[in-house]
Amino acid sequence: MKLIGFAGWSGSGKTTLVEQVVGVLSARGLVVSLVKHAHHSFDIDHAGKDSWRHRQAGCREVLVSSAQRWSLTRELRGQPEATLDELLAHLGPCDLVLVEGFKRAQIPKIEVHRAVVSEPLLHPDDPHIIAVATDVNLVTPLPRLNINDPVKVADFIVNWMQG
């Protein structure tokens, strides 16, 4: 299982680019999984639903299954946030895992940067960044990918996977 991250500041377009790249890679027959880090509280469950009620009652884990999908929700209840390695251990077999967020993780990453984001670039201080997807004409020794061309970003990833 290969692993590559997409790192960048909020508003840089990570989610949009990842969504587009997943579509391209999946259309090429790759089995792609994703781990996304959220900096805020989130909930994939809905108030009043059975699974939500079971969590509210105190369940640490609730697994919901249907003919189309299954989902496991784990309440940390004061425990430390899971590490990327711990999260990856929960994934099934796949060709490629894309990691969105986890910008400080020591994994190969593509930095996502847009001109509208005023935060500093990450790659000068992060040796794990292997390319920059951007809409800016940056001077960098790293490969520069057009953030608006998900096919070229997917091509870069496939070539990286084979290398």
Disulfide bonds with the S-S distance in Angstrom:
none
